[in-house]
Amino acid sequence: MKQFFGMSQRGDLAEAVKNLYHPQFIMLLSNNNQFEAHVAELEKRFPGVPSIGCIGMCYQTGVVENGVGVIAFSDGVSAAANALECVSTMPVKHIRRLEQDMQRVSGGSRDTVCIDFCTGNDACVLTTMNNALRQRGISLVGGTGGEGRVSANGRVYQDAVAYGLIRNLNGRVKTYKENIYHQLGDYRFIASNTDRANYILGSLNGKPAKQVYKSILHVTDEEILTRTFQNPFGKINGEDTCIISIKEVNGNALACYRQVNDSDVLILLELGDYQAITRSTIQQICQDFPRRSAIFSVNCLFRYKLFSEHNYMQAYLREMAALGCHAGFVGYGEHYNNRFVNQSMTCAVFE
């Protein structure tokens, strides 16, 4: 298979797709003002080709912040795309669409992956989708797009998740998740007074969450939002830890970017040697896949900001480009199978 990346910093879709021929699956990463127009134009240029899209930044060797980018697969791909609607209230309502597409693509754990763009309620959406995908052992990577809109096959949706099922007809596919944080000290908290709908974390071990965070890290209210780059929370999920970013201070509580429930066990995390961790991820991918045809990744907005502030973003993209044809988008939350995480990188690697 082959992966294509085209972009236009000025939002010209014709420029982004000028060298795209015979795609078998397309992903559109657009800006808020031009999204609907880009969705319609893409469908007109490539009618009937399975496609998904969202609003967000994209990258290859550089970052497109407010233009348009197109990532496409061709030459040995079987794909299907669609959307599940009403994800805030009933994500299972249209699950039959995903089940039918799985039958149509007819892949499995070795050669097929699901890529999704979601508008919200991600944790419930991923649980719903994973219940269907695991019947065939299909892995998932994806993320949250911006402005509450996604697209599938030329149609714009709100309150939905757009997904693509991609089968590599010429080799394997495998997904990865990269975490650049580790536990700080031996702090262990039981969450309470949470508001699941608004992602509010009220108390930790019976004390106001804001005060607990401030007293441990010796920061002011104003410093909390930038300190989350170095010290997010982590939710223990079996042998894995899901990163939870702080969005804002809400009175004595903390609003987060992912849902926290009463009785969840949380820990405090600290930033590790992210450059060494990136090199380790690349080494592992090379070991697993001596020959690579495509790498699609999702990097968190907070990782993008962190790397940019440390003048590492361009170096990071150069290092990832050494793997081969690497491209991806900047999400507001990352998806990995049934897990919704923050401040992480997830990716799919095609042989």
N, C-alpha and C positions, 0 to 999 in steps of 0.2 A: 504494500500500500504506500501511498504518498500523502504527505501533509502539505497544504498550502497556507501561507500567511500573506495577506495583503492589507494595506492600511492607507489611510489618508488623514493627516493631522488637521486638515480643513473640513473634514466631513464629506468628502466627495466619494460616494460609493463607486462610481464608474472608475475612479482612479484605484480604489482598493481592489477591485475585481478584474482589472484589465488583463491580467495574465492567468486568470482562472479558467480552465477548460475541463469539461466533462466531470464536474464534481458529483460525488455520490452521497455526501452529507456535508451540511454547511452550518457553521455557527456565526452569528452576527453579534458584534459588540459595538453598540452605538451610544450616542449622547441623548440627553433628555429631549432636546428641541427637535431632533431629526429622526427619532426612533421610528415613528409610524411611517414616515416617508421612506426610510431605508428598508423597512420590512416589506412594504409594497413593491419597491423597486427591485429588491432582491428576488422576490417571487416572480416578477415579470421577466427578469433576466434568466432565471433558472427555474422555470415552471415545473412543478412536480418533484423537485429534488427535496428530500427530507431536510428540514432546517429548524433550528431553534435560535432564539436571540434574547438578549437582555440589554439593559442600560448599564454601562460600566467601562472602566479602562481596560485596555488590553496591551499585550507586549510580545515582542520577540527579542530582538537585540536592543530595542528601545521601547519606551512606554508611550502609548497614545492616550492622552488624558481626556481630550474633549473632541475627538474626531470620530472616526469609524474604523473598525478592523473586521476582517473576515478570516476565519480559520475553516479550512475545508479538507475533507479526506476524499481520496479517489484511488483508482487502480487497485482493486482487490478488496472492496468493502461492500458489505450488505448492511443496510441501515433502515431504520424507521423512526419517525418523530411524531409527537403528539403532545397534548397538554391534559393535565388533571385540574379541573376547576373547583371552586368553592373550598380551597385548601384551609381557609381560616375556620371553617365550620364543619366540613365533611369531606376530607381529602380522599376517603375511600369511595366516594360517590361514582367516580368514573374509572375505577381501577380496572375494569374490564378492558379498557383501551390498552393499557399496558400489557395485560395478559395476552391480548390478541396480537400485539406487536411482537411480543416474545415468541409466539408461535410462528409468526411470519418470518422473523429473522433467523429463528431456529438455531441459536448459538447456545453456548454454555460457559462454564467457569474458565475454560482454557483460552477462549478466543473472543469473548464478548464483554463489553462494558456498557454501562448506562451513564450518560452525562446529563446533568440537570441544571436548570436555572430556575430559582424559586423567588416568589414575592414575599414570603413570610410564613410564620407558623412552621418553621423548618423541621423541628424535632418530630412533630406529629406526621408531617409529610414523609419524612425519611422512614419512620417506623412503618407507615402504610406501604410505601414503595418496596421496602426491604422484604416485607411479608410475601410480596409477589416475586421479586427478583431471586430470592433465596431458593425458590423451587427449582431453578436451573443453576444456582450457584453463581449468578451474575453479580459482579461488584459494581459499585457506584461511586463516582466523584462528581462534584459540582459545587455550586455556591449560590449565595443570595445576590440577586441583581438589585439595581437601584430604582427608585421612583415608582415602585409597585406595579411594574408592567413587564411582561415577557411576551415572546412570540413563538409560534410553532406553525410551520408550513404556510407562511404568509399571512397569518392572522394574529392580531394583538390580543392578549388576555390580561385581565386584572384578577387578583386573588387566585393565582394559579401557579402551577409548576410546569415548565416546559421540559421535556426530556427527549433524548435521542438514544436509541439502542444501536450500537455500532459493533459489527462483527468483522474481525480481521480474517479474511479468507486465506491469507498467506502466512499465518503464524499466530503466536500467542499475544495476549494482552494481560497486563498486571497493574494493580493500583498500589500506590504508596501514600503514606502520610508522614510529614516531617514536623517534629516538635522541637523548637529551639529553647525550651524552658525545662527546668528541673525544680524539685521541691526545695523550698526555703525553710531551713530549720525543721522542727518537728511539730509545727502548728497543724492542728486538726480541728475542724469546726463542724458543728451541726447547724444547718440553716433552718431558720424559722421566720415567721411573719413575712412570708413571701407573697407576692402577687404574680401569679403565673402569667396572666394575660399581658401584664406590662413589664415582665422580666425584672421585678423588683425584689431585691434581697434586703430584707428588713433587719434581721438579727443573726448574730453568730454566737453560738453558745449562750444564748439568752441576753446578749449585750448588743446595742445598736451597731449595725455593720460598719457604718462610717467611722465610728469611734474606734472600733477594733482595728480597722485598716490604718487609721491615722496613728494610733499609739504604737503599733508594731514598726511602721516604716518612718515615723517622725516626719510626717508631711502635713501641709495645710490643706484646707478644702480645695483651694485652687490648684494645688499640685497633684491631686488624686488622678485627674484625667490624663495627665502626661506620665504619671508614675505607672499606670497600668501597662505601658509599653515594656517596662522592666519587671513589673510584679503583678501579673494577673492572678486570678484565682484558678484553681483546678478542681474539677469534679472527678472523683474516683469512679471509674466505670470498668469493673473487673480488673484486668491487669493493665488497662490503659487509663490515661488521664485526659479528660476533655478540658480544654482551656476556655475560661470565661473572662471576657474583657469587660471592664467597667465603662459604661456609656456616660453616666452623669451622676451627680449627687442629688438625691431626692430627700430633702429634709435630713433626718438621721439615717436614712436608708441609702442604698446604692442601686441605681438602675443599671442593668447589664445588657449585653448584646445577645445573650441566650438565656433560655428559661432556667430558673432555679426553683426547686420545689422544697417544701417543708421536709425536714429529715434528710435531705441530701448531705452527704459527707464531702466537705470541701477542704482543700489545702491551699497554702499560699505558694506561688511559684516565683522563680527568679530567672532572668535571662542568662543563658549559657553562652558558650563560644559558638556563635551562629555560623561563622565562617568555617570552622572545623566541622560542624554538624552538616553544613551544606556539602562539603567535600566528601563526608562519609556517605551521605545519601547518593551522590553521584557515583561513588565507588561501588555501592551496593547495586545500583541500576546496571552499571557496566558488567558487574559480575553475573547478574541474573540474565542480562540481555547483551551478549557480545555484539549482536547486530540489531540496530534499532531503526525503525522507519519513521516513528513519530513519538513525540512526548507532548501531551496536553496537560497543563497545570493550572491550578487555582491558588493564587496567593492572597492572603488577607490584606485588607486596606491598612491595618495597623502594621503588618510586616512591611508593606510598601513604604509607609511613613517612617518606620524605624530604620530601614535600610537606607532610605533617602537622607535622613538626618545624619547618618553615619557615613555618608558618601560611599555606600556599598551597593546600591541598586544596580548601577551599570556593570560593576564587576560581577555581581550575582548573575545577571543575564548573560554575560560573556561565559561564565563558568558553565551555566546550564546549556548554552549553545554548543559547547564542546561535545555534548551528548549526541548532537545531530539536529534534526528539525524540531526545535522546541518553541512552543507558543502557548499563550494562556490569557487569563483575565484576572483582574483584581476584584475580589468579592467582598461582601459585607458579612460573611460567615462562610465557613467551608463545610462541605459534605464529604463524608467517607463512610460508605455503606449505610448503616443506620445511625451514624453519629453526626451530630451538629456541633462543630467546634469553632473557636475563634483563634486568631493570631497564629494560624497554621498554614501549611502548604499541603495540598493533595494533588496527586497527578496520576495519569494513566499513561503507561508506556506500551507501545506497540512494537512487536518484533518485525 
